[in-house]
Amino acid sequence: MKKLTRILLALAACVLAVTLAAGSVCAAEIAGSRTYDGRFTDVSESAWYYKNVAEAYELGLINGRSDTAFEPDGTLTIAETIKLAAVCHQLLTKGAVDPETFAVPEGAAWYEPYVTYAAQRWIVTETYENFGESASRGVVAVLFSRALISADTAMTEINTAEFGALRDVPTEKWYASSIYRMYRWGILVGDDQGNINPEANVKRSEISAIVTRVIDPSVRMLASGKAVGETAQTQPSQPAPETPETAATPAVVTNGVLKLYEGDQATVEPAEAVGGFAADFALADGTVSVKASYNLAYVNEVAAEKDNVSFRLYTPKDAALEVLTAKLKAAAVGANGTKVREASDVYTTINGLFELWVDGERRTVGGLWYAEHETYTTYAFYLEEAIDLSAATSYRLVCGDVQADALKESGLHDVADLSEGAATVVAGDTVESGTAVDNALYTAAIEAAKSTALSLPFEHESDRCYILYGEGLYGTGAGDYRLIFIFRDGTSQTIVSQKLNAIRVNNAGNVLYYTVDAPDGGAIQYGVNFDN
């Protein structure tokens, strides 16, 4: 199974100051808060990075190791890289850096506010055990490309590179897509031999170039080795129009991402609870079309990358989408950059929630991560085997609870047939749908839910399922209360995600009663028959 959490081990130290002075997002306006006076004696005017160091200093992004030494060959820690990515993100979105955002709580590590900020914006999704380790150029590419995407920055591809063309960037590496984005945007370029050197530790001279190119589009680098601003009179900032000989099928894969569906920001109000959605996408002549769909109007930005398929669900204005979001979050391996549980613990649940066929072949999912934003949540299902985006001609998917009859009524006959004939995916094995699953999977699911619970005031086992109510189930932390049903095949369902006033089972043992606070100050009691 693909390892989703990249754990980085080692220790290194590096001092990189990122100032918190407010400034405009426009580089020209930020500059002037201080002027570079040639203070760094180890930064020669003939060095390729001289202008980058000077601009980064004037932008208030980077200080020296001392008043007179910059140490251009020094390295950066992962914590410092995350800090820079977070600060650049806030500059791009707010036009200034708010010191209160990054205030360090008493007793916390200095970098914790930056990590939290970055995780909430899907800039950091990995678990780093050692923030003091030196950051590689691959890590830098991932963090800053995510920062630009999260900031919804309009980016222009000024360099062309087919996926696989960068000779020292293996396409199967976790950072490959990010490096290609940064290369095409003119932010991360290679050395004189054309090597990107993704595994090498990033130098302070290199990071000064990267942050200035992130903030200031005029200094982004063309493949020719010249900055965009230097060739403004002769080099268009947009790619030149293709000639009739080369203008043929429009490319559908951009920066390693295949957009299957754009969406309309969930302007449609759900008439009733939405438990799932489905779609049949066809690719022909370089374009994507939706052959048929079910509830797709409530979904945004369905996209495929070689190792994952993702989509956005906008924050529901009522409880309609909560049915689906509750199931997705209960099955997630990671949330907002934090690992929730082992992928193997919910492997079957995730593959039961998300069925994907690429050219008619079922693709299994190794894990689910989600990132909550202000108005929407992004869910990403990571695949066990990579997709060849350039070769696939159809994508069919079902997410959540969608009945075959509903699929067929929506014109999704092929999807319904595939779903009905699909095997239930179990970690290490597959069993045909509807057959019994070994009790070990059921027991493991219960233990996974309970293992990190802070409190378990209620447990009950019926013939059909195991019921758990408690705080911190699945390691979700203090203050997170959930009522969960775990079924015999190892799948689970979150019934309620709030603290209950009371909970009990009737004398017959087949109806669960629980009570929650009502808006008017009273209480409301619910009953769930879990044996029918």
C-alpha positions in Angstrom: 0.0 0.0 0.0 1.2 3.5 -0.9 2.7 5.2 2.2 0.8 8.5 2.5 2.7 10.0 5.4 6.2 11.0 4.6 8.2 11.1 7.8 11.3 13.1 7.7 14.1 12.2 10.2 17.4 14.0 11.0 18.6 17.1 12.7 20.0 20.3 11.2 20.0 24.0 12.3 19.6 27.1 10.3 18.7 30.7 11.2 16.4 32.4 8.7 14.5 35.5 9.9 11.1 36.2 8.4 9.9 39.6 9.4 6.4 40.3 10.4 6.2 43.9 9.3 3.0 44.6 7.3 3.4 45.3 3.6 1.5 45.3 0.3 1.2 42.2 -1.8 2.6 44.1 -4.6 6.4 43.7 -4.6 7.0 47.3 -5.7 5.0 48.6 -2.8 6.5 46.3 -0.2 10.0 47.3 -1.3 11.0 50.6 0.4 10.2 49.4 3.9 14.0 49.1 4.0 16.7 49.4 1.4 19.5 46.9 0.8 22.8 48.7 1.3 25.2 46.0 0.3 25.6 45.0 3.9 26.3 41.3 3.2 29.9 41.0 2.5 29.6 37.4 1.4 27.1 38.3 -1.4 29.1 39.4 -4.4 27.4 41.8 -6.9 28.5 39.3 -9.6 26.7 36.4 -7.9 23.6 35.1 -9.8 21.6 35.5 -6.6 22.7 39.1 -5.7 19.5 40.7 -6.9 17.3 38.0 -5.3 19.0 38.5 -1.9 18.7 42.2 -2.2 15.0 42.1 -3.1 14.2 39.5 -0.5 15.8 41.7 2.1 14.0 44.8 0.9 10.7 42.9 0.8 11.3 42.1 4.5 11.3 38.3 3.9 14.8 37.3 4.7 17.5 38.7 7.0 21.1 37.6 7.2 22.8 35.3 9.7 24.3 38.5 11.1 24.3 42.2 10.1 27.1 41.6 7.6 26.8 37.8 6.7 24.1 36.2 4.7 25.6 32.7 4.3 24.2 32.0 0.8 25.3 28.3 0.9 23.6 27.8 4.3 20.6 25.5 4.4 17.0 25.9 5.6 15.1 23.7 8.0 11.6 22.4 7.3 10.2 24.6 10.0 11.7 27.7 8.4 10.5 26.7 5.0 7.0 26.3 6.3 7.2 29.7 8.0 8.2 31.3 4.7 5.5 29.6 2.8 2.9 30.7 5.3 4.1 34.3 5.3 4.1 34.4 1.5 0.6 32.9 1.5 -0.7 35.7 3.8 1.0 38.4 1.7 -0.6 37.0 -1.4 -4.1 36.8 0.1 -4.1 39.7 2.6 -1.5 42.1 1.2 0.2 42.2 4.6 1.4 39.9 7.4 -0.6 40.0 10.6 1.6 39.4 13.7 -1.3 38.1 15.7 -1.9 35.3 13.3 1.6 33.9 14.1 1.7 34.7 17.8 3.3 31.8 19.6 1.2 30.4 22.5 3.0 30.0 25.8 5.0 26.8 25.9 4.7 26.1 22.2 7.5 25.8 19.7 8.2 29.0 17.7 7.1 27.4 14.4 3.8 25.9 15.7 1.6 28.9 14.6 3.1 28.7 11.1 2.5 25.0 10.8 -1.1 25.4 12.0 -1.7 28.2 9.5 -0.2 26.1 6.7 -2.1 23.0 7.6 -5.4 24.8 7.7 -4.8 26.0 4.2 -3.6 22.6 2.8 0.0 23.8 2.4 1.2 21.1 4.8 -0.5 17.7 4.6 2.5 15.5 5.7 3.5 14.6 9.2 6.9 15.9 10.0 8.6 14.3 13.0 11.6 16.6 12.9 11.0 20.2 11.9 14.7 20.9 12.4 15.8 18.7 9.4 17.1 20.5 6.4 14.5 21.0 3.7 15.1 19.6 0.2 14.3 21.4 -3.0 11.5 18.9 -3.5 10.0 19.8 -0.2 10.3 23.5 -1.0 8.5 22.9 -4.4 5.6 21.1 -2.7 5.1 23.7 0.0 5.3 26.8 -2.2 3.2 25.4 -5.0 0.5 24.5 -2.5 0.8 28.0 -1.1 0.2 29.6 -4.5 -2.7 27.2 -5.3 -4.3 27.7 -1.8 -4.0 31.5 -2.3 -5.9 31.2 -5.6 -3.0 33.1 -7.3 -3.4 33.5 -11.0 -0.3 31.8 -12.4 1.0 31.9 -16.0 3.0 29.0 -17.5 6.0 30.7 -19.0 8.0 27.5 -19.5 7.0 24.3 -21.3 7.9 20.9 -20.0 6.1 17.6 -20.7 5.6 15.5 -17.7 8.7 13.3 -17.6 10.9 15.8 -19.5 12.9 16.9 -16.4 15.6 14.3 -16.4 16.4 14.2 -12.7 12.7 14.4 -11.5 11.3 10.8 -11.5 7.5 11.1 -12.3 6.7 8.6 -9.5 8.2 10.8 -6.8 5.7 12.5 -4.4 7.1 15.9 -5.3 7.1 15.5 -9.1 3.8 17.3 -9.9 4.8 20.3 -7.7 8.3 20.6 -9.3 6.7 20.7 -12.8 4.3 23.4 -11.7 7.1 25.5 -10.2 9.2 25.0 -13.3 6.4 25.9 -15.7 5.7 29.0 -13.6 9.3 30.1 -13.7 9.9 29.9 -10.0 12.1 26.8 -9.7 14.6 26.3 -12.5 17.5 24.0 -13.0 21.3 24.5 -12.9 23.5 25.0 -16.0 23.2 21.3 -16.9 19.4 21.4 -16.6 19.2 19.5 -13.4 16.5 20.4 -10.7 18.3 18.5 -8.0 15.1 17.8 -6.0 16.8 15.7 -3.3 19.5 18.4 -2.5 19.1 20.6 0.5 17.9 24.0 -0.6 20.4 26.8 0.0 19.7 30.3 1.4 20.6 31.8 -1.9 18.1 29.6 -3.7 15.3 30.3 -1.3 15.8 34.0 -1.7 15.3 33.5 -5.4 12.2 31.4 -4.8 10.4 33.7 -2.4 11.0 36.8 -4.6 9.7 34.9 -7.7 6.6 33.9 -5.7 5.8 37.5 -4.7 7.2 39.3 -7.8 6.2 37.8 -11.2 8.6 40.1 -13.0 11.6 38.2 -11.7 10.3 34.7 -12.7 12.7 32.9 -14.9 12.2 31.8 -18.5 13.9 28.6 -19.7 16.3 30.9 -21.6 17.8 32.0 -18.3 16.3 35.5 -18.5 13.8 37.0 -16.1 10.4 37.9 -17.5 11.0 41.6 -16.7 14.2 41.6 -18.6 12.5 40.5 -21.8 9.3 42.4 -21.5 9.8 44.2 -24.9 10.6 41.0 -26.8 9.3 38.1 -24.8 5.5 38.0 -24.2 4.5 37.1 -20.6 1.9 34.7 -22.1 2.9 31.8 -24.3 2.8 32.8 -28.0 -0.3 31.6 -29.9 0.4 28.2 -31.6 0.7 28.1 -35.4 -1.9 26.2 -37.4 0.6 23.4 -37.7 0.9 23.0 -33.9 -2.5 24.1 -32.8 -4.5 20.9 -32.6 -6.1 19.2 -29.6 -6.2 21.5 -26.5 -4.3 20.0 -23.6 -6.5 18.8 -20.8 -3.7 18.0 -18.4 -2.3 21.2 -16.9 0.5 21.1 -14.3 -0.1 17.4 -13.8 -3.8 18.0 -13.0 -6.7 16.8 -15.1 -9.8 18.9 -14.3 -12.8 16.6 -14.8 -15.4 19.1 -13.6 -15.3 22.8 -12.6 -18.7 23.2 -10.8 -20.6 26.3 -9.9 -19.7 26.8 -6.3 -22.7 24.9 -5.0 -25.2 27.6 -6.0 -27.9 25.0 -6.1 -29.8 24.5 -2.9 -30.2 20.7 -2.1 -33.8 19.8 -1.8 -33.1 17.0 0.6 -30.1 15.2 2.2 -27.3 14.5 -0.2 -25.8 11.1 0.7 -23.5 10.8 -2.3 -22.9 11.7 -5.9 -21.8 10.0 -9.1 -20.5 10.9 -12.5 -19.4 9.5 -15.9 -16.7 11.6 -17.5 -15.5 11.0 -21.1 -12.3 12.3 -22.7 -12.2 12.8 -26.4 -10.3 15.2 -28.7 -8.5 16.6 -25.7 -11.6 17.8 -23.9 -13.6 16.4 -20.9 -17.4 16.0 -21.0 -19.9 14.8 -18.4 -21.9 12.0 -20.1 -24.2 11.7 -17.1 -24.2 12.5 -13.4 -26.1 12.3 -10.1 -26.0 15.2 -7.6 -22.9 16.6 -9.3 -24.3 20.1 -9.0 -23.4 20.1 -5.3 -19.7 19.3 -6.0 -16.9 21.5 -7.2 -13.6 21.0 -9.0 -13.4 17.2 -9.4 -9.8 16.7 -10.5 -7.4 13.8 -11.2 -3.7 13.7 -10.6 -1.5 10.6 -11.2 -1.8 9.6 -7.6 -5.1 10.9 -6.4 -8.6 12.1 -7.3 -10.0 15.1 -5.4 -13.1 17.2 -5.2 -14.5 20.1 -3.2 -17.7 20.2 -1.2 -18.8 23.8 -0.3 -19.9 24.4 3.3 -23.6 23.5 3.3 -26.0 26.3 4.2 -28.2 23.6 5.8 -27.8 20.0 6.9 -28.1 18.5 3.4 -24.4 17.8 2.7 -23.6 16.8 6.3 -24.7 13.3 5.6 -21.9 12.9 3.1 -19.3 15.0 4.8 -19.8 13.1 8.1 -19.1 9.8 6.3 -16.1 11.2 4.6 -14.5 12.7 7.7 -15.2 9.5 9.7 -13.2 7.5 7.2 -10.4 10.0 6.7 -6.8 9.0 7.3 -5.7 12.6 7.6 -7.4 15.9 8.4 -6.0 19.4 7.9 -2.5 18.2 7.7 -2.8 16.0 10.8 -2.7 12.2 10.6 -6.0 10.9 12.2 -5.4 7.1 12.0 -3.6 4.4 10.0 -4.9 3.9 6.5 -5.2 0.2 7.0 -7.8 0.8 9.8 -10.3 2.3 7.4 -9.2 0.8 4.1 -12.4 -1.0 3.5 -14.5 1.9 4.6 -12.8 4.3 2.2 -13.1 2.0 -0.7 -16.7 1.5 0.1 -17.3 5.2 0.1 -15.4 5.9 -3.1 -15.5 3.7 -6.2 -13.4 4.8 -9.2 -13.1 3.2 -12.6 -10.5 4.4 -15.1 -11.2 3.0 -18.6 -13.5 0.4 -16.9 -10.8 -0.8 -14.4 -11.6 -0.4 -10.7 -8.8 1.6 -8.9 -8.3 1.0 -5.2 -7.7 3.8 -2.8 -5.0 3.7 -0.1 -6.2 6.6 2.0 -8.4 9.7 2.3 -7.2 13.2 3.4 -9.3 16.3 3.7 -8.5 20.0 4.3 -11.1 22.5 5.6 -11.2 26.0 4.2 -13.4 28.9 5.0 -16.1 28.1 2.5 -15.4 24.6 1.4 -13.6 21.3 2.2 -11.3 19.5 -0.2 -11.2 15.7 -0.1 -8.4 13.8 -1.8 -8.5 10.0 -2.3 -4.9 8.7 -2.8 -4.7 5.7 -5.2 -2.6 2.6 -4.7 -1.4 2.7 -8.4 -0.7 5.8 -10.5 -3.0 6.8 -13.3 -1.6 7.6 -16.8 -3.5 10.8 -17.2 -2.5 11.2 -20.9 -3.9 7.8 -21.9 -7.2 7.4 -20.0 -10.4 8.0 -22.0 -13.0 7.6 -19.3 -13.4 8.2 -15.5 -16.5 6.9 -13.7 -16.9 7.4 -10.0 -19.4 7.0 -7.1 -18.9 8.7 -3.8 -21.0 8.1 -0.7 -24.3 6.2 -0.6 -25.9 6.1 -4.0 -28.4 3.4 -4.9 -28.3 1.6 -8.3 -31.8 2.7 -9.1 -30.9 6.3 -8.7 -27.8 5.9 -10.9 -29.9 4.3 -13.7 -32.6 7.0 -13.4 -29.8 9.6 -13.9 -28.6 7.9 -17.1 -25.6 6.3 -15.3 -26.3 2.7 -16.5 -22.7 1.8 -17.1 -21.7 3.2 -13.6 -24.6 1.2 -12.0 -23.5 -2.0 -13.7 -19.9 -1.5 -12.6 -20.9 -0.6 -9.0 -23.2 -3.6 -8.7 -20.5 -6.0 -9.9 -17.7 -4.4 -7.9 -15.8 -6.3 -5.2 -15.6 -5.0 -1.7 -12.0 -3.9 -1.3 -10.4 -5.2 1.9 -6.8 -4.5 3.0 -4.7 -7.4 1.7 -7.5 -9.2 0.0 -10.8 -8.8 -1.9 -14.1 -10.5 -1.2 -17.2 -10.4 -3.3 -19.9 -7.9 -2.3 -22.4 -9.3 0.2 -20.2 -12.1 1.5 -19.2 -12.2 5.2 -15.9 -10.6 6.2 -13.6 -12.1 8.8 -14.3 -11.0 12.3 -10.7 -9.8 12.6 -11.6 -6.8 10.4 -14.6 -5.9 12.7 -12.5 -6.3 15.8 -9.7 -4.2 14.3 -12.1 -1.4 13.4 -13.4 -1.3 16.9 -9.9 -1.2 18.4 -8.9 1.5 16.0 -11.8 3.7 17.0 -11.2 3.2 20.7 -7.4 3.2 20.8 -6.9 6.9 21.4 -10.3 7.8 22.9 -10.2 10.3 25.8 -13.4 9.0 27.2 -15.9 6.2 26.4 -19.1 6.8 28.4 -21.2 4.4 26.2 -20.6 1.1 24.4 -23.1 -1.4 23.1 -22.8 -4.4 20.8 -25.7 -5.7 18.8 -26.0 -8.5 16.3 -25.6 -6.0 13.5 -23.1 -3.4 14.8 -21.0 -2.1 17.6 -22.0 1.3 19.0 -19.5 3.7 20.5 -20.0 7.2 22.0 -17.1 9.1 23.3 -14.5 11.9 23.1 -11.5 11.8 20.9 -12.5 8.7 18.9 -10.0 7.9 16.2 -7.6 10.4 17.8 -9.7 13.4 16.9 -8.8 15.2 20.1 -10.4 16.9 23.1 -13.8 18.4 22.7 -14.7 16.2 19.7 -17.6 13.9 20.6 -18.9 11.3 18.2 -21.6 8.6 18.1 -20.3 5.8 15.8 -21.7 2.6 14.5 -19.1 0.0 13.4 -20.6 -2.8 11.2 -19.5 -6.4 10.9 -17.6 -5.8 7.7 -15.3 -3.3 9.4 -17.0 -0.2 7.9 -18.2 2.6 10.2 -20.8 5.4 10.2 -20.8 8.6 12.3 -24.3 9.2 13.5 -23.7 12.4 15.5 -20.7 14.7 15.8 -21.6 16.5 19.0 -21.8 16.1 22.8 -24.9 14.2 24.0 -27.0 14.9 27.1 -28.0 11.3 27.5 -27.7 7.9 25.7 -29.3 4.5 26.3 -30.6 1.3 24.6 -34.1 0.0 25.1 -34.8 -3.2 27.0 -35.2 -5.2 23.8 -31.7 -4.0 22.8 -32.6 -2.9 19.3 -33.3 0.9 19.6 -30.8 3.5 20.6 -32.1 6.7 22.3 -29.9 9.8 22.6 -30.7 13.4 23.6 -29.1 16.7 22.4 -29.6 20.3 23.2 -32.2 22.2 21.3 -31.7 25.9 20.1 -34.5 27.0 22.4 -32.7 25.8 25.5 -34.7 22.5 25.8 -33.7 19.0 24.6 -34.6 16.8 21.7 -34.5 13.0 21.9 -33.8 10.8 18.9 -34.4 7.1 18.4 -32.4 4.8 16.0 -33.5 1.3 15.3 -30.2 -0.4 14.4 -31.5 -3.9 13.9 -33.8 -3.2 10.9 
